[in-house]
Amino acid sequence: MKTLFRQIAAGLLCIMPALAGEPGPAAETPSAKLAFTASGKEYHFDTGVLRGTLRPEGKSLGLRPVLEGTAGTPIAGPYGLFSLYRMLTADARFGVAAWDWASEAKLLADGAVEVSWAADKEHPLDMTAVYRWTAPNVLDLKASVKPQQDLRHFELFLASYFDGFPACYAYVRGTPHVPPEVAADGATVLPVPSCAGGTPGFQEAKKEHGHWQTFWRGHDTDAINKIEEIFGDGRWKRPPNPVEWKMMGQLAAPLALRRDAKSGLLAVLMSPPEDCFAISMPFGEEPHRSVYLSLFGRDIKTGETASARARLVIGRGITGKQAIELYEAYVKK
């Protein structure tokens, strides 16, 4: 793991200078300011940096709205941030989404919110998601599932939809034989990556690379074969809204960015390597403005409780180096 950190940090320093300005706040000390407050079926928050609602109108749509700063700059798109979406296996899709699966929520003693879904005829698993602010601009999620039947290659699709943020990046292993491109603002980005290794860097999701793009975990042939098996088992052809993903390249780490140059805001999405097997996104300016984390990606036995984590950081002027430091600190916990 230390080797991975050194590779990531060195690659980022080489290919991606500061994204903008001064670093945004990223303190790790919790306080009462970070607690959600219950209001009917909704849970409100005002961390001093971000404010808004979790479970708007009691619906499982993650956080929406989310407003930043005194000006109230909108962050979240119509389907929210960190909303649990599709639940897929090699054999089935369970319902349409966790959005329309009946759920309940409660405020925990430390100010976090726990959302729970109970198994039913259409969903053969119990599921929980705990949302917790750990800093004024840092949201943590822990999702847990306990199936009532064996699940093959279970995938929980964690979705985030943004308002604005037209540039999107995945952190990939690199393209050793193709020179990088230089963006208009001077940031260096990589063209379509290969699987042959090289210097890690942020690959921008550009339209010419495909409409729907996915990047996968792993550093060897077995990992590549496994991800092709999962994405090729037919799960993404099941209605509604089937998706034809273009396989782009291997992740250096489960880390993605959404950037809004106009406001200076950057969203950093991350997950521990063992918890997230793919990151997917449309090209940056596509109307969804989304990033998807594919959590789990493994077999889960009947009665087994399995958990996966993810983190969202939103700030102004977060540099590339700081994004890596945020990720590094997160996975060391």
C-alpha positions in Angstrom: 0.0 0.0 0.0 2.9 2.4 0.8 4.2 1.8 -2.7 0.9 2.7 -4.2 0.8 5.9 -2.2 4.3 6.9 -3.4 3.4 6.1 -7.0 0.2 8.1 -6.8 1.8 11.1 -5.2 4.7 11.2 -7.5 2.6 10.8 -10.6 0.2 13.5 -9.5 2.9 16.0 -8.8 4.5 15.4 -12.2 1.3 15.7 -14.3 -1.2 17.8 -12.5 -0.3 21.2 -11.0 -2.6 23.1 -8.8 -6.2 23.1 -9.9 -6.9 26.5 -8.5 -6.1 29.0 -5.7 -6.0 28.3 -2.0 -6.8 24.9 -0.4 -10.4 24.3 0.8 -11.0 23.3 4.4 -10.5 19.6 5.1 -10.3 19.3 8.9 -11.0 15.9 10.4 -12.3 17.1 13.8 -16.1 16.4 14.2 -18.3 18.9 16.1 -21.9 19.7 16.8 -21.9 21.9 13.7 -21.5 18.7 11.6 -24.7 17.0 12.9 -27.8 16.5 10.8 -31.0 17.8 12.2 -34.4 16.1 11.7 -37.3 17.9 10.2 -40.2 15.6 9.5 -39.0 13.1 6.9 -36.0 15.2 5.9 -32.6 15.8 7.5 -31.0 19.2 7.2 -27.4 20.2 7.6 -25.4 23.4 7.7 -21.7 22.8 8.3 -20.6 26.4 7.8 -19.3 25.5 4.3 -22.2 23.4 2.9 -25.9 23.4 3.7 -28.9 21.5 2.4 -31.0 18.4 2.8 -30.6 14.7 3.0 -33.7 12.6 1.9 -35.7 15.5 0.3 -39.4 14.8 1.0 -38.4 11.6 2.6 -37.0 10.1 -0.6 -33.8 8.1 -0.9 -32.1 10.5 -3.2 -29.0 11.3 -1.2 -28.3 15.0 -0.6 -30.3 17.5 -2.5 -30.2 20.5 -2.5 -26.6 21.2 -1.5 -25.5 24.8 -1.4 -21.9 26.1 -0.9 -20.8 29.3 0.8 -22.6 32.5 1.7 -23.6 32.9 -2.0 -25.4 29.6 -1.9 -23.7 28.1 -5.0 -25.7 25.0 -6.0 -23.7 21.8 -6.0 -26.2 18.9 -6.4 -28.1 17.9 -9.5 -31.7 16.6 -9.7 -30.9 13.1 -8.4 -28.6 14.2 -5.6 -25.2 13.4 -4.3 -24.3 10.0 -2.8 -27.6 8.4 -3.7 -27.8 4.6 -3.7 -28.9 3.7 -7.2 -28.8 0.3 -9.0 -28.4 -3.0 -7.2 -27.0 -5.6 -9.6 -25.7 -9.2 -9.7 -24.7 -11.6 -12.4 -28.2 -13.0 -12.2 -30.6 -10.1 -11.5 -31.3 -6.4 -11.1 -33.2 -5.8 -7.9 -35.9 -3.3 -8.7 -35.2 -0.1 -10.6 -33.2 1.7 -7.9 -32.9 2.1 -4.1 -34.6 5.5 -4.9 -38.0 3.8 -5.2 -37.4 1.0 -2.6 -39.3 1.8 0.6 -36.9 3.0 3.3 -36.8 4.4 6.8 -34.3 6.7 8.4 -33.2 7.8 11.9 -30.8 10.3 13.5 -27.9 8.6 15.4 -26.5 9.9 18.6 -23.5 11.4 17.0 -25.6 13.4 14.5 -25.2 11.0 11.6 -28.2 9.6 9.7 -28.9 5.9 9.1 -31.1 4.9 6.2 -32.4 1.3 6.1 -34.1 -0.8 3.5 -35.8 -4.1 4.5 -35.8 -7.2 2.3 -39.0 -7.8 0.4 -40.1 -9.9 -2.6 -38.3 -7.7 -5.1 -35.2 -7.1 -3.0 -33.7 -10.2 -1.3 -31.4 -8.2 1.0 -31.4 -5.9 3.9 -29.4 -2.7 3.4 -28.3 0.3 5.4 -26.4 3.5 4.6 -24.9 5.8 7.2 -24.3 9.4 6.2 -21.9 11.3 8.4 -20.2 14.7 8.1 -16.6 14.4 9.3 -15.5 17.9 8.4 -17.3 21.0 7.1 -16.7 19.8 3.5 -16.3 16.1 4.0 -19.1 13.6 3.8 -18.6 9.9 4.6 -20.9 7.0 3.7 -20.9 3.5 4.9 -23.2 1.1 3.0 -23.9 -2.4 4.4 -25.9 -5.3 2.9 -27.1 -8.6 4.4 -28.6 -10.9 1.7 -31.2 -13.6 2.1 -29.8 -15.5 -0.9 -26.3 -15.8 -2.3 -25.4 -12.8 -4.5 -22.9 -13.3 -7.4 -20.7 -10.4 -8.1 -22.9 -8.0 -6.2 -22.7 -4.3 -7.3 -24.1 -1.4 -5.5 -24.0 1.7 -7.8 -23.5 4.9 -5.8 -24.5 7.9 -7.8 -23.6 11.6 -7.6 -25.2 14.2 -9.9 -23.8 17.7 -10.0 -25.1 21.1 -10.9 -22.4 22.5 -13.3 -19.0 20.8 -12.8 -18.5 20.2 -16.6 -15.1 18.5 -16.3 -14.7 15.0 -15.0 -11.6 12.9 -14.3 -10.6 9.4 -13.2 -7.3 8.6 -11.6 -5.7 6.0 -13.9 -2.4 4.1 -14.0 -1.2 6.0 -17.1 -0.2 5.9 -20.7 3.5 5.4 -21.0 3.7 5.7 -24.8 1.4 8.6 -25.5 2.3 12.2 -24.7 -0.1 14.0 -22.3 -2.4 16.8 -23.4 -2.4 20.3 -21.8 -5.7 21.8 -20.9 -6.5 25.4 -21.6 -5.8 26.3 -18.0 -2.4 24.7 -18.0 -3.4 21.5 -16.2 -1.9 18.4 -17.7 -4.2 15.5 -18.5 -3.7 12.1 -20.1 -5.3 10.9 -23.3 -7.0 7.5 -23.5 -5.1 5.2 -21.2 -3.6 1.9 -21.9 -3.3 -1.0 -19.5 0.5 -1.2 -19.7 1.4 0.9 -16.7 3.3 4.2 -16.7 2.9 7.3 -14.7 -0.4 7.7 -12.9 -2.5 10.7 -13.8 -6.0 12.1 -14.1 -7.7 11.0 -17.3 -10.4 13.5 -18.5 -13.7 12.0 -19.7 -13.9 13.6 -23.1 -16.7 13.1 -25.6 -14.4 11.7 -28.3 -13.5 8.8 -26.0 -17.2 7.7 -25.7 -20.5 8.7 -24.1 -20.4 6.3 -21.1 -16.9 5.5 -19.8 -15.8 3.2 -17.0 -12.4 2.7 -15.3 -11.7 -0.4 -13.3 -9.6 -1.6 -10.3 -6.7 -3.9 -10.6 -3.1 -4.2 -11.8 -2.9 -7.6 -13.4 -4.5 -9.8 -16.1 -6.8 -11.6 -13.7 -8.2 -8.3 -12.5 -8.9 -7.2 -16.1 -10.5 -10.5 -16.9 -12.7 -10.3 -13.8 -13.9 -6.7 -14.5 -14.7 -7.7 -18.1 -16.7 -10.7 -16.8 -18.7 -8.4 -14.4 -19.4 -5.7 -17.0 -20.0 -8.3 -19.7 -22.5 -10.5 -17.8 -25.5 -8.7 -19.1 -26.4 -6.7 -16.0 -26.1 -3.3 -17.7 -28.5 -4.4 -20.5 -31.4 -5.0 -18.1 -34.1 -2.3 -18.3 -34.9 0.4 -17.6 -32.2 2.7 -19.0 -29.6 0.1 -20.2 -26.1 1.4 -20.6 -23.3 0.4 -23.0 -20.1 1.2 -21.1 -16.8 1.8 -22.9 -14.0 0.2 -21.0 -11.3 2.9 -20.7 -8.5 1.7 -18.5 -7.2 0.7 -15.0 -7.5 3.0 -12.0 -4.4 3.9 -10.0 -6.8 4.3 -7.1 -10.6 4.6 -6.7 -10.5 8.4 -7.0 -12.4 10.7 -9.3 -12.9 14.5 -9.7 -15.7 16.8 -10.9 -14.4 20.3 -11.6 -16.2 23.6 -12.0 -13.7 26.1 -13.3 -16.2 29.0 -13.2 -16.8 28.7 -9.5 -13.4 27.3 -8.6 -15.1 24.3 -6.9 -13.8 20.8 -7.0 -15.6 17.6 -5.9 -13.4 14.7 -4.9 -15.0 11.3 -4.8 -13.1 8.3 -3.3 -13.4 4.8 -1.9 -10.9 2.3 -0.4 -9.5 0.0 -3.1 -11.1 -3.1 -1.6 -14.5 -1.5 -1.5 -14.8 -0.1 -5.0 -14.1 -2.1 -8.2 -15.0 0.6 -10.8 -15.6 4.2 -11.4 -17.9 5.3 -14.2 -19.0 8.6 -15.8 -20.4 10.1 -18.9 -18.2 12.6 -20.8 -17.8 15.8 -18.8 -20.4 18.1 -20.3 -23.0 15.4 -20.8 -26.2 16.6 -19.1 -26.1 14.0 -16.3 -22.9 15.6 -14.8 -22.5 12.4 -12.8 -19.9 10.1 -11.2 -20.7 6.6 -10.2 -18.8 4.4 -7.8 -19.4 0.6 -8.2 -19.1 -0.7 -4.7 -18.5 -4.3 -3.6 -18.0 -6.3 -6.9 -17.8 -9.7 -5.1 -19.8 -12.7 -4.0 -21.8 -12.2 -0.8 -23.2 -15.3 0.9 -26.6 -15.7 2.5 -26.6 -14.1 6.0 -23.2 -12.5 5.5 -23.0 -8.8 6.4 -20.7 -6.9 3.9 -19.8 -3.2 4.0 -18.2 -0.6 1.7 -17.2 3.0 2.3 -17.0 6.1 0.2 -16.2 9.8 0.8 -17.1 13.1 -0.9 -15.0 16.2 -0.5 -16.1 19.6 -1.9 -14.0 22.7 -1.8 -12.5 25.7 -3.5 -9.0 25.7 -4.8 -8.2 22.1 -3.8 -4.9 21.3 -5.6 -4.1 17.9 -7.2 -1.5 17.3 -4.5 -4.1 17.9 -1.9 -6.6 15.6 -3.5 -4.1 12.8 -3.3 -3.3 13.7 0.3 -7.1 13.6 1.1 -7.3 10.1 -0.4 -4.2 8.9 1.3 -5.4 10.1 4.7 -8.8 8.4 4.1 -7.5 4.9 3.2 -5.0 4.9 6.1 -7.9 5.0 8.6 
